[in-house]
Amino acid sequence: MELLKGKVAIITGAASANGIGKRTADLFIKHGAHVVITDINEAACQQAQAEIGDEHLAIAMDVSDKADCERVAEAVIQRFGKIDILVNNAGVTQPVKLLEITHSDYTRVTDVSLLGTLYMSQAVLPHMQANNQGSIVCMSSVSAQRGGGIFGGPHYSAAKAGVLGLAKAMAREFGGYHIRVNSIAPGLIQTDITQGKLSEQQKKDVIASIPLNRLGENTDVANACLFLASDLSSYITGSTIDVNGGMLIY
């Protein structure tokens, strides 16, 4: 069963081979979607384009640049005629303590995770309004909920908490257009960002704190993205799905 047959989906920050975005793109393609991968890394986009084929699109862009977001949205409309789904996946993290955070540190993290979510959503929402339907998935983090994670500093927690609030506000404002906006809060997921940054003992300690007794995989998050993007969640908006194995239960 193809849950996204004929849908057009943009996924930001999705060119990294082992990232959540790329796994989500692959899953969306498997379920019949036309997928547009965006990423700031042009070489990675070229590689992704070769992998996903000409029925799909990979575009290099900077989500923290409003004009760039608008350029990509228009390119997608020109190519596919509509935008059904947006996954605001692009983000950066930085393991810096509170008293060490500089202005450039703060803006680097918040510009991508929070401002990028705003700008990309602003770019696609008029097109979704015109079609009177759409689904936006915003990537937050367990760090936003528990006040810090393992790799991200306080400014990362703040940015991802802002994503949760922004998504709820968008859900409330655009529900009348049958546009759903939801968030995902992953726990510790094994991706390129986390690869090699935990010793075996640290992994054991983290796993011991997780009721499901394992670290997360990018597929775990991709599956949640598929659920929120598809009609399986047609009466869900303004919600947050925790994908953390029980690391945070509240």
C-alpha positions in Angstrom: 0.0 0.0 0.0 1.4 3.4 -1.1 0.5 5.9 1.6 1.7 8.9 -0.3 0.8 8.0 -3.9 1.0 11.1 -6.1 2.0 13.4 -3.3 4.8 16.0 -3.6 7.0 16.2 -0.5 9.9 18.6 0.3 12.4 17.4 3.0 15.0 19.8 4.2 18.5 18.8 5.3 18.0 15.4 3.6 21.1 14.7 1.6 23.3 13.1 4.3 23.5 9.4 3.4 22.8 8.2 7.0 20.6 11.0 8.2 17.0 11.1 9.2 16.1 13.2 6.2 17.5 10.9 3.6 15.9 7.9 5.2 12.6 9.7 5.3 13.0 10.6 1.6 13.7 7.0 0.7 10.6 5.9 2.6 8.4 8.5 1.0 9.6 7.4 -2.4 8.7 3.8 -1.5 5.2 5.0 -0.7 4.7 6.7 -4.0 5.6 10.3 -3.4 7.5 12.7 -5.6 10.3 13.8 -3.3 12.4 17.0 -3.2 15.5 16.8 -1.1 17.2 20.0 0.0 20.5 20.5 1.7 23.1 23.1 2.1 25.8 20.7 0.9 25.7 20.9 -2.9 28.0 17.9 -3.4 25.7 15.8 -1.2 22.7 17.0 -3.2 24.3 15.9 -6.4 25.0 12.4 -4.9 21.4 12.3 -3.6 20.0 13.2 -7.1 21.9 10.4 -8.7 20.5 8.0 -6.1 16.8 9.1 -6.2 16.6 9.5 -10.0 15.0 11.9 -12.4 11.4 11.5 -11.0 12.6 13.3 -7.9 14.7 16.4 -7.2 17.6 17.4 -5.0 18.3 21.1 -4.6 21.1 22.9 -2.7 19.8 25.7 -0.5 20.2 27.5 2.8 17.0 27.3 4.9 18.0 30.3 6.9 17.8 32.4 3.7 14.2 33.4 3.1 14.7 34.1 -0.6 16.4 30.7 -1.0 13.3 29.0 0.6 11.0 30.9 -1.8 13.2 30.0 -4.7 13.0 26.3 -3.9 9.2 26.4 -3.3 8.7 28.0 -6.8 11.0 25.5 -8.4 8.9 22.7 -6.9 5.7 24.2 -8.2 7.2 24.7 -11.6 8.3 21.0 -11.7 5.5 19.2 -10.0 2.6 21.7 -9.9 1.9 21.5 -6.1 3.4 21.0 -2.6 1.6 18.5 -0.4 4.1 17.8 2.3 7.0 19.7 4.0 9.3 18.0 6.5 11.3 20.7 8.3 14.3 18.4 9.1 17.3 20.7 8.6 19.1 21.5 11.9 22.5 21.8 13.5 23.7 21.1 17.0 26.6 22.2 19.1 27.8 20.8 22.5 28.5 24.1 24.3 27.8 25.0 27.9 25.5 27.9 28.8 28.2 30.4 29.9 30.3 29.6 26.8 27.6 30.3 24.2 28.5 33.3 22.0 26.1 35.3 19.8 27.4 33.6 16.7 27.0 30.2 18.4 23.4 31.1 19.2 22.4 32.4 15.8 24.1 29.6 14.0 22.0 27.0 15.8 18.7 28.9 15.9 18.9 30.3 12.3 18.9 26.8 10.9 16.6 24.9 13.3 14.0 27.6 14.1 14.3 30.4 11.6 14.7 27.8 8.8 11.5 26.1 10.0 9.7 29.5 9.8 11.1 30.5 6.4 10.5 27.2 4.7 7.0 26.9 6.1 6.2 30.5 4.9 7.4 29.5 1.5 5.1 26.5 1.1 2.0 27.6 3.0 0.5 29.8 0.3 0.6 26.9 -2.1 -0.9 24.6 0.4 -3.6 27.2 1.1 -4.4 27.4 -2.6 -5.0 23.6 -2.6 -6.8 23.7 0.7 -4.7 20.8 2.1 -1.2 19.9 3.3 0.9 18.4 6.0 3.9 20.0 7.7 6.2 18.0 10.0 8.6 19.9 12.2 11.7 18.2 13.7 12.2 19.1 17.4 14.1 17.0 19.9 13.8 15.4 23.3 16.4 18.0 24.3 13.6 20.6 24.1 11.4 18.7 26.5 14.0 17.7 29.1 16.1 20.8 29.1 19.2 19.4 27.4 20.4 16.3 25.6 23.6 14.5 25.1 25.1 16.4 22.2 23.2 19.7 22.1 23.9 22.8 24.2 21.2 25.0 25.8 20.8 27.1 22.6 19.9 23.9 20.8 17.3 23.1 23.4 15.9 26.6 23.0 15.8 26.3 19.2 14.0 23.0 19.3 11.6 24.2 22.0 10.8 27.1 19.7 10.1 24.7 16.9 7.4 23.0 19.1 5.7 26.4 19.8 5.9 27.5 16.2 4.4 24.3 15.0 1.5 24.5 17.4 0.8 28.1 16.4 0.9 27.2 12.7 -1.5 24.3 13.3 -3.9 26.6 15.0 -3.7 29.3 12.3 -3.9 27.1 9.2 -6.2 24.3 10.3 -9.1 26.0 8.5 -7.3 25.3 5.3 -7.0 21.6 6.1 -3.3 22.0 6.7 -2.0 19.9 9.5 1.2 20.8 11.4 2.8 18.4 13.8 6.2 17.8 15.4 8.5 14.9 16.1 10.8 14.9 19.1 13.5 12.2 18.6 15.7 10.9 21.3 19.2 9.7 20.7 19.2 8.5 17.1 22.2 6.9 15.5 23.1 9.1 12.5 26.2 10.7 11.0 26.0 13.5 13.6 26.3 11.0 16.5 28.6 8.5 14.8 31.7 7.9 16.8 30.9 10.4 19.5 30.0 8.0 22.2 32.3 5.4 23.8 31.0 1.9 24.2 30.6 2.6 28.0 28.7 5.8 27.3 26.4 3.9 24.9 25.8 1.3 27.6 25.0 4.0 30.1 22.5 5.7 27.7 20.9 2.5 26.7 20.4 1.6 30.4 18.3 4.8 30.7 16.0 3.8 27.8 13.1 1.4 28.6 13.2 -0.1 25.1 16.9 -0.9 25.7 18.3 0.4 22.5 19.4 3.5 20.7 17.1 4.9 18.0 17.6 4.3 14.2 16.8 6.9 11.5 14.1 4.5 10.3 12.3 5.0 13.6 11.9 8.7 13.0 11.2 8.3 9.2 8.3 6.0 10.1 6.8 8.7 12.3 7.3 11.2 9.5 5.4 8.9 7.1 2.5 8.6 9.6 2.2 12.4 10.0 2.6 13.1 6.3 -0.1 10.5 5.3 -3.9 10.4 5.7 -3.4 7.9 8.6 -3.1 11.0 10.8 -5.8 13.1 9.1 -7.3 14.2 12.4 -4.1 15.0 14.1 -2.6 18.5 14.2 -0.7 20.5 16.8 0.7 17.3 18.2 4.2 16.0 19.1 5.2 12.4 18.6 8.0 11.3 20.9 10.4 8.9 19.2 12.8 8.2 22.1 12.3 4.6 23.3 10.9 5.9 26.5 13.9 8.0 27.4 11.4 10.7 28.5 8.0 9.6 29.7 5.7 12.3 31.0 
